[in-house]
Amino acid sequence: MEEPETRWQIDKRIPLALIFTVSIQTIAVGVWIGGINSRVSTLESVSGRYIESGDKLIRLDEKMNSVQQQQGEIKEELRRLAVRGGVK
């Protein structure tokens, strides 16, 4: 009784069309992955700019709140001076 072959073999029964198709698909997957990598890099750089803009916006908002608070304090001081008759 013959023992069956346990190792993998490539023989002439595999059609060239199958080898060609698998090769083309492998190349296509590589190109697709390269395109995805490029898109991700672009999105990362754009999102980095948005994060910087967001940080600047937060700082401006804090400064605006501080200015509004100071404006309120100035108005209150002017009212007190006006009540005492200090403003002519």
Buried (B, 14 or more C-beta within 10 A) or exposed (E): EEEEEEEEEEEEEEEEEEEEEEEEEEEEEEEEEEEEEEEEEEEEEEEEEEEEEEEEEEEEEEEEEEEEEEEEEEEEEEEEEEEEEEEE
